């Protein structure tokens, strides 16, 4: 008499039948680049976009400084940054910009840090271990925000608007009081150009070109409110400030920084590339169009997730879900939690091997799953072509199909 199949064997057979019914999708995304940084180039980009770069020229030359000033002016115009705010191009990408703000502005009063994902925790370590300042750190696990109603804004507050590694963002600037006593230092790199930021609530705002603009790495931007400029004029930190972080010279604010006189030598190829992205942004309708594209992309991912039983948003509350760095996690009874990291990595490898999606694995310290960039440079049609591939790769891996 034949032996009855065990429950795991019957389940494996069912899933084998399921994957056999899911054919390899016939259409791949035209652009399979869904990395969270550097992100996809604007639609239609090619190397001809860099043809006007003043390569081989001194970055202090009239031509080069004109390019740098144009980049600052276009940034102000698209983001609708008030005229009395200062904008600088700084070294070290968004990380350099955040650390420049912290090294230059903190120490005058107590500090609060909001940390609900990897980079917020990095800023907390910088403040407590490098600057050695006492700080209240308000934390939350991946997928959640700390209680924003408890934040003490008589202190200087450091936070990320959008957690790139968790896909969790603050829902609005409503938690920041207009009459705050301290400064707000906002890492906005995964939010800016995809969210209408409340400039009246932000004192030092940072980002890099490599996120929503699809630019190249290594260059950061620092935007200072009049309140932040006043702090720089009135406060001298007790610690040595490295040259790359110095916003003051001879006791006063280095105004040239905000007119394109960078601290170190920028790549004029990268500058030209960023200018191309800004010109593209203006050509499609500016900030409202950029936000609309990111919102539509994120909504497409949410519709796909709603159709599955094995994929979920990492961000628990819908109002806190990022419209750029969309983080998802797998959940299925056939995959034990202790093997989920390897399972998710294998799904990502399948997608990359097939040329369907590059670089969409979750951040190494985040729960295992997918992280799909949905910023404005990504075409929704590419995302919709990706979804059948995710379903196919998931079922292939679940069935053990090689």
Backbone torsions as a table, in degrees:
resi	resn	phi	psi	omega
1	UNK	NA	128.8	-177.5
2	UNK	-64.7	144.0	-179.9
3	UNK	-75.1	137.9	179.8
4	UNK	-69.6	134.7	179.6
5	UNK	-63.9	142.4	176.6
6	UNK	-71.8	164.6	179.3
7	UNK	-59.5	-46.8	177.4
8	UNK	-59.5	-37.0	179.4
9	UNK	-66.7	-40.8	179.0
10	UNK	-65.0	-40.8	178.4
11	UNK	-63.2	-43.1	179.5
12	UNK	-61.2	-38.8	179.3
13	UNK	-64.9	-43.1	178.1
14	UNK	-59.4	-45.7	-178.4
15	UNK	-70.5	-30.8	175.3
16	UNK	-63.5	-42.7	177.0
17	UNK	-63.0	-39.4	-179.2
18	UNK	-62.4	-47.6	-177.8
19	UNK	-67.4	-30.2	176.8
20	UNK	-66.0	-24.5	178.3
21	UNK	-83.9	-12.9	-179.6
22	UNK	-102.4	99.0	-179.1
23	UNK	-73.8	154.7	174.9
24	UNK	-59.4	128.4	-176.1
25	UNK	-58.9	143.6	-176.9
26	UNK	-80.5	-18.1	-174.0
27	UNK	-122.6	128.0	174.3
28	UNK	-96.6	157.2	173.1
29	UNK	-57.4	137.5	177.5
30	UNK	-60.8	-34.5	175.0
31	UNK	-127.7	103.7	-176.0
32	UNK	-84.5	17.7	-176.2
33	UNK	-90.4	102.0	180.0
34	UNK	-119.5	26.0	-179.9
35	UNK	-65.5	149.7	177.2
36	UNK	-85.7	6.6	173.8
37	UNK	149.6	126.3	-7.7
38	UNK	-60.0	142.5	-174.0
39	UNK	-95.1	174.2	-178.4
40	UNK	-55.9	142.9	174.4
41	UNK	-69.0	159.8	175.5
42	UNK	-58.4	149.9	178.9
43	UNK	-53.4	136.0	178.6
44	UNK	84.6	0.7	-177.5
45	UNK	-65.0	142.7	168.0
46	UNK	-151.8	176.3	-174.5
47	UNK	-63.4	-19.2	177.1
48	UNK	-61.8	-20.8	178.9
49	UNK	-62.0	-20.6	-177.3
50	UNK	-97.7	5.5	-171.6
51	UNK	-60.7	-29.0	-175.8
52	UNK	-93.4	7.2	-179.6
53	UNK	-65.5	132.1	-179.5
54	UNK	-80.5	60.8	-179.0
55	UNK	-66.3	149.5	-178.4
56	UNK	76.6	6.3	178.3
57	UNK	-106.1	148.8	174.6
58	UNK	-63.8	139.4	-179.5
59	UNK	-72.2	-8.3	174.4
60	UNK	-94.5	-1.4	-179.8
61	UNK	-67.6	160.6	-179.2
62	UNK	-59.8	-40.1	-179.6
63	UNK	-64.5	-47.5	-177.4
64	UNK	-68.0	-44.3	179.2
65	UNK	-65.3	-29.9	174.5
66	UNK	-62.6	-40.4	177.0
67	UNK	-63.9	-43.5	-179.1
68	UNK	-64.8	-41.6	177.6
69	UNK	-66.4	-37.8	177.8
70	UNK	-62.3	-40.3	179.3
71	UNK	-62.1	-44.1	178.5
72	UNK	-63.4	-44.7	-177.4
73	UNK	-65.9	-41.4	179.0
74	UNK	-66.7	-38.3	176.7
75	UNK	-59.6	-46.4	179.9
76	UNK	-60.3	-44.7	-175.4
77	UNK	-66.4	-46.3	-177.7
78	UNK	-67.2	-42.8	-177.4
79	UNK	-83.3	-5.9	178.8
80	UNK	58.5	46.5	179.7
81	UNK	-80.8	132.3	-178.7
82	UNK	-55.7	149.1	-175.8
83	UNK	-64.3	-26.8	-179.0
84	UNK	-87.1	4.2	172.0
85	UNK	-88.6	145.9	179.5
86	UNK	-102.0	142.3	-178.4
87	UNK	-127.1	128.9	-179.2
88	UNK	-129.3	147.3	169.6
89	UNK	-93.7	124.4	-172.3
90	UNK	-129.4	161.3	-179.6
91	UNK	-80.2	159.8	170.1
92	UNK	88.9	18.7	177.6
93	UNK	60.1	-157.5	-179.4
94	UNK	-64.7	-35.3	178.8
95	UNK	-58.7	-46.8	178.4
96	UNK	-61.1	-39.2	-179.0
97	UNK	-67.0	-42.7	177.9
98	UNK	-63.3	-45.4	-177.6
99	UNK	-68.5	-35.4	174.9
100	UNK	-59.0	-44.4	179.4
101	UNK	-63.9	-45.1	-177.9
102	UNK	-67.5	-45.1	-178.2
103	UNK	-64.0	-29.8	-174.0
104	UNK	-93.8	-28.8	-170.4
105	UNK	-106.4	-28.8	-172.7
106	UNK	-81.1	163.0	175.7
107	UNK	110.5	-18.6	-177.0
108	UNK	-77.0	-25.6	-178.9
109	UNK	-151.0	175.3	180.0
110	UNK	-58.2	160.8	-176.4
111	UNK	-125.1	137.4	169.8
112	UNK	-121.0	139.0	180.0
113	UNK	-126.1	130.3	176.0
114	UNK	-99.7	119.9	-173.5
115	UNK	-133.3	104.8	177.7
116	UNK	-124.2	11.0	174.6
117	UNK	-160.7	-173.0	-166.0
118	UNK	-61.6	-45.7	-174.2
119	UNK	-72.7	-34.2	174.0
120	UNK	-60.5	-36.7	177.5
121	UNK	-70.0	-32.6	175.0
122	UNK	-62.5	-44.2	180.0
123	UNK	-65.5	-34.7	177.2
124	UNK	-63.7	-41.7	177.9
125	UNK	-65.1	-40.3	178.0
126	UNK	-57.5	-46.9	-175.4
127	UNK	-68.7	-43.8	-173.4
128	UNK	-85.6	-33.6	-174.7
129	UNK	-100.5	-30.3	-179.0
130	UNK	-96.4	-52.6	176.5
131	UNK	-79.9	-18.6	176.7
132	UNK	58.0	43.3	176.3
133	UNK	-97.4	139.9	171.4
134	UNK	-66.9	134.0	-177.3
135	UNK	-145.0	145.5	171.4
136	UNK	-91.5	121.1	-177.7
137	UNK	-107.6	117.9	179.8
138	UNK	-101.3	113.1	-172.0
139	UNK	-112.0	163.9	171.6
140	UNK	-154.3	153.9	179.2
141	UNK	-73.3	166.6	176.4
142	UNK	-54.4	131.7	179.7
143	UNK	99.4	-6.9	-175.4
144	UNK	-131.7	162.1	169.9
145	UNK	-106.6	151.3	168.6
146	UNK	-68.1	169.6	179.1
147	UNK	-71.9	103.5	-175.9
148	UNK	-69.3	-21.4	-179.1
149	UNK	-70.2	-15.9	-177.5
150	UNK	-91.8	-5.8	-175.4
151	UNK	-67.8	133.4	-179.5
152	UNK	-94.5	105.2	-176.6
153	UNK	-88.0	9.5	165.7
154	UNK	-76.0	-16.9	175.0
155	UNK	-92.3	167.2	168.7
156	UNK	-77.3	131.9	-173.9
157	UNK	-117.0	126.7	179.1
158	UNK	-111.3	128.1	-179.5
159	UNK	-159.3	158.8	172.3
160	UNK	-97.4	133.6	177.4
161	UNK	-67.3	-41.9	-177.9
162	UNK	-129.8	122.2	178.2
163	UNK	-78.5	104.9	-175.7
164	UNK	-59.3	-37.1	-174.3
165	UNK	-88.5	-7.6	-179.6
166	UNK	-118.7	-17.1	-176.1
167	UNK	70.7	20.8	-180.0
168	UNK	-111.7	128.7	179.5
169	UNK	-127.4	159.6	172.8
170	UNK	-70.4	140.4	-174.7
171	UNK	-70.8	-24.7	179.7
172	UNK	-170.9	178.2	176.4
173	UNK	-89.6	12.1	-176.3
174	UNK	-63.3	-21.5	-178.5
175	UNK	-79.8	-8.3	-179.1
176	UNK	-98.3	119.0	-179.2
177	UNK	-74.5	145.3	178.3
178	UNK	-67.4	-29.9	-176.5
179	UNK	-98.8	31.6	-178.6
180	UNK	-61.7	150.6	178.1
181	UNK	-86.5	-38.5	-179.3
182	UNK	-91.5	-175.9	177.7
183	UNK	-96.1	154.0	169.5
184	UNK	-106.6	127.5	175.1
185	UNK	-111.9	111.3	-170.2
186	UNK	-114.9	116.9	169.5
187	UNK	-80.1	103.7	-173.4
188	UNK	-109.8	19.1	-166.7
189	UNK	-63.5	-30.4	179.0
190	UNK	-97.4	5.4	-178.3
191	UNK	-115.5	-38.3	-173.3
192	UNK	-62.3	142.5	-172.6
193	UNK	73.3	0.4	175.4
194	UNK	-127.7	-5.4	-179.2
195	UNK	-137.6	144.1	176.0
196	UNK	-84.4	92.7	-173.3
197	UNK	-73.9	141.0	179.1
198	UNK	-85.6	92.2	-172.5
199	UNK	-59.4	-29.6	-179.6
200	UNK	-67.3	-13.3	179.8
201	UNK	-101.3	-4.9	-171.8
202	UNK	-119.8	130.7	-176.6
203	UNK	-104.5	-39.0	174.0
204	UNK	-133.6	112.8	-174.9
205	UNK	-118.6	135.6	-174.3
206	UNK	-127.5	152.3	171.9
207	UNK	-164.1	172.3	174.5
208	UNK	-123.5	162.5	-179.0
209	UNK	-72.7	-18.2	-168.0
210	UNK	-81.2	-2.3	-177.5
211	UNK	-94.5	-105.6	-172.6
212	UNK	-64.6	-26.5	178.4
213	UNK	-79.2	-15.4	-178.1
214	UNK	69.1	24.4	-178.9
215	UNK	-82.3	-173.3	-179.5
216	UNK	-90.4	164.3	-176.1
217	UNK	-81.3	178.1	172.0
218	UNK	87.4	-10.7	179.3
219	UNK	-116.0	135.3	178.9
220	UNK	-118.2	168.1	176.2
221	UNK	-128.1	139.4	178.4
222	UNK	-127.5	124.3	-178.2
223	UNK	-116.1	121.8	-174.9
224	UNK	-115.4	132.1	174.2
225	UNK	-77.5	166.5	173.3
226	UNK	-57.1	-33.8	179.0
227	UNK	-64.9	-40.5	178.0
228	UNK	-67.0	-39.1	177.8
229	UNK	-63.4	-38.5	176.7
230	UNK	-63.5	-40.2	177.9
231	UNK	-61.9	-43.0	179.2
232	UNK	-61.3	-38.3	179.7
233	UNK	-68.8	-34.7	-171.2
234	UNK	-98.5	-12.8	-170.9
235	UNK	-124.0	131.8	172.8
236	UNK	-118.5	115.7	-178.2
237	UNK	-61.3	150.5	-179.5
238	UNK	-78.9	-6.9	-177.5
239	UNK	-102.9	157.2	175.0
240	UNK	-68.6	135.1	180.0
241	UNK	-104.2	118.9	179.4
242	UNK	-57.6	151.7	-178.0
243	UNK	-53.2	-41.1	-177.7
244	UNK	-64.9	-16.6	-178.5
245	UNK	-104.8	0.3	-170.9
246	UNK	-80.0	119.5	176.8
247	UNK	-102.0	-2.0	-178.4
248	UNK	-124.3	151.2	172.4
249	UNK	-145.4	139.1	-178.3
250	UNK	51.0	38.2	173.9
251	UNK	85.7	-10.6	-177.6
252	UNK	-124.9	169.0	179.8
253	UNK	-62.1	134.7	178.5
254	UNK	-81.5	91.2	-172.5
255	UNK	-65.3	-27.4	-179.3
256	UNK	-60.3	-28.6	178.3
257	UNK	-57.0	-30.6	-174.4
258	UNK	-95.1	10.3	175.0
259	UNK	-124.5	18.7	175.6
260	UNK	97.4	1.4	177.4
261	UNK	-86.6	84.7	-172.8
262	UNK	-68.2	157.5	-179.9
263	UNK	-66.7	-43.4	178.9
264	UNK	-126.0	-178.3	-174.2
265	UNK	-78.3	118.7	176.1
266	UNK	-83.6	159.4	172.3
267	UNK	-80.3	118.6	-179.7
268	UNK	-73.8	-20.1	170.2
269	UNK	-66.9	-43.4	178.4
270	UNK	-66.2	-38.0	177.1
271	UNK	-60.3	-46.6	-179.7
272	UNK	-62.8	-39.6	179.3
273	UNK	-63.1	-42.5	178.7
274	UNK	-67.0	-39.1	177.0
275	UNK	-60.4	-39.7	177.8
276	UNK	-60.6	-42.9	178.9
277	UNK	-63.1	-41.8	179.6
278	UNK	-66.1	-39.3	176.8
279	UNK	-64.0	-40.8	175.8
280	UNK	-61.2	-44.1	179.9
281	UNK	-58.7	-43.7	178.8
282	UNK	-65.7	-36.6	-175.6
283	UNK	-67.8	-26.0	-179.0
284	UNK	-94.9	-2.7	177.4
285	UNK	122.7	9.5	174.4
286	UNK	74.7	-154.2	-173.3
287	UNK	-57.7	-44.6	179.6
288	UNK	-58.4	-38.3	179.9
289	UNK	-70.1	-38.7	178.3
290	UNK	-63.0	-44.7	178.9
291	UNK	-62.7	-43.5	-178.6
292	UNK	-62.2	-39.9	179.5
293	UNK	-66.0	-44.0	178.9
294	UNK	-64.0	-43.1	178.7
295	UNK	-60.7	-43.2	-179.1
296	UNK	-65.6	-38.4	178.3
297	UNK	-64.7	-47.2	-179.5
298	UNK	-63.9	-36.9	178.6
299	UNK	-65.2	-36.2	177.7
300	UNK	-63.4	-41.6	177.0
301	UNK	-62.8	-42.5	-179.4
302	UNK	-62.5	-38.1	177.8
303	UNK	-64.7	-38.7	177.7
304	UNK	-65.1	-45.5	179.8
305	UNK	-59.9	-39.2	-178.8
306	UNK	-64.9	-23.0	-179.5
307	UNK	-84.7	-10.2	-177.6
308	UNK	-106.5	160.5	174.2
309	UNK	-107.7	-0.4	-171.4
310	UNK	-124.4	8.9	179.6
311	UNK	-134.2	132.6	-175.3
312	UNK	-139.2	151.9	172.7
313	UNK	-67.0	138.2	173.4
314	UNK	-69.6	-40.1	176.7
315	UNK	-69.7	120.7	-172.4
316	UNK	-71.0	-46.1	-175.7
317	UNK	-92.5	129.9	-178.6
318	UNK	-55.6	-37.2	-177.1
319	UNK	-70.7	-12.1	178.1
320	UNK	-104.2	7.1	-177.5
321	UNK	-81.1	131.8	-180.0
322	UNK	-64.5	148.0	171.6
323	UNK	-101.1	8.4	177.6
324	UNK	-122.3	-66.6	-178.6
325	UNK	-91.0	87.2	-174.4
326	UNK	-89.8	115.1	-175.2
327	UNK	-106.2	130.5	-176.6
328	UNK	-127.4	155.2	175.6
329	UNK	-134.3	145.7	178.2
330	UNK	-81.3	148.7	173.3
331	UNK	-150.4	120.0	178.0
332	UNK	-156.3	138.0	-176.8
333	UNK	-63.1	-20.5	179.9
334	UNK	-79.6	-9.8	-177.2
335	UNK	-116.7	104.7	179.6
336	UNK	-61.6	150.1	-178.3
337	UNK	-57.2	-35.9	-176.0
338	UNK	-72.0	-15.6	178.3
339	UNK	-109.3	3.1	-174.7
340	UNK	-65.9	-34.1	179.0
341	UNK	-60.4	-49.2	179.1
342	UNK	-63.7	-37.5	178.9
343	UNK	-62.6	-49.6	-178.4
344	UNK	-63.0	-41.6	178.7
345	UNK	-61.6	-37.2	-179.8
346	UNK	-67.8	-38.7	176.2
347	UNK	-61.2	-44.8	179.8
348	UNK	-61.9	-41.0	179.3
349	UNK	-64.2	-40.1	177.7
350	UNK	-58.9	-45.9	-178.5
351	UNK	-63.0	-40.8	179.4
352	UNK	-69.5	-41.7	179.1
353	UNK	-60.7	-32.0	-179.6
354	UNK	-85.8	-4.0	-177.5
355	UNK	70.3	23.6	-178.6
356	UNK	-93.0	-27.7	-179.6
357	UNK	-163.2	133.1	177.3
358	UNK	-110.1	136.7	166.2
359	UNK	64.2	44.7	-179.3
360	UNK	-112.5	16.2	174.5
361	UNK	-71.2	152.3	178.2
362	UNK	-64.6	158.5	177.1
363	UNK	-59.6	144.9	-170.3
364	UNK	-58.5	-29.6	-179.1
365	UNK	-94.7	-5.1	-178.8
366	UNK	-89.8	164.5	175.1
367	UNK	-56.6	144.7	-176.5
368	UNK	-64.0	138.3	-179.8
369	UNK	168.3	-142.6	-178.4
370	UNK	-122.0	151.0	174.0
371	UNK	-134.5	109.7	-172.4
372	UNK	-112.9	122.4	179.2
373	UNK	-77.7	129.7	-177.1
374	UNK	-121.8	17.9	179.7
375	UNK	-61.7	175.1	-168.7
376	UNK	-63.5	-23.5	-178.8
377	UNK	-78.8	-9.2	177.3
378	UNK	-87.2	134.7	176.7
379	UNK	-85.0	134.2	179.6
380	UNK	-60.6	-33.9	179.0
381	UNK	-61.4	-33.6	177.1
382	UNK	-68.8	-40.2	176.8
383	UNK	-62.0	-44.2	-177.5
384	UNK	-67.8	-27.2	172.9
385	UNK	-74.7	-25.2	-179.7
386	UNK	-73.8	-36.2	-170.9
387	UNK	-56.9	-44.9	177.3
388	UNK	-61.6	-30.5	178.1
389	UNK	-69.1	-39.4	176.6
390	UNK	-61.3	-44.9	179.5
391	UNK	-61.8	-44.8	179.2
392	UNK	-61.7	-47.7	-177.8
393	UNK	-64.5	-39.0	178.4
394	UNK	-61.1	-49.2	-177.2
395	UNK	-69.5	-34.3	174.8
396	UNK	-60.1	-46.7	-178.6
397	UNK	-66.9	-39.6	-178.7
398	UNK	-64.7	-37.1	-178.3
399	UNK	-80.9	-10.5	-176.9
400	UNK	80.6	13.7	-179.6
401	UNK	-67.5	129.1	-179.1
402	UNK	-99.4	NA	NA
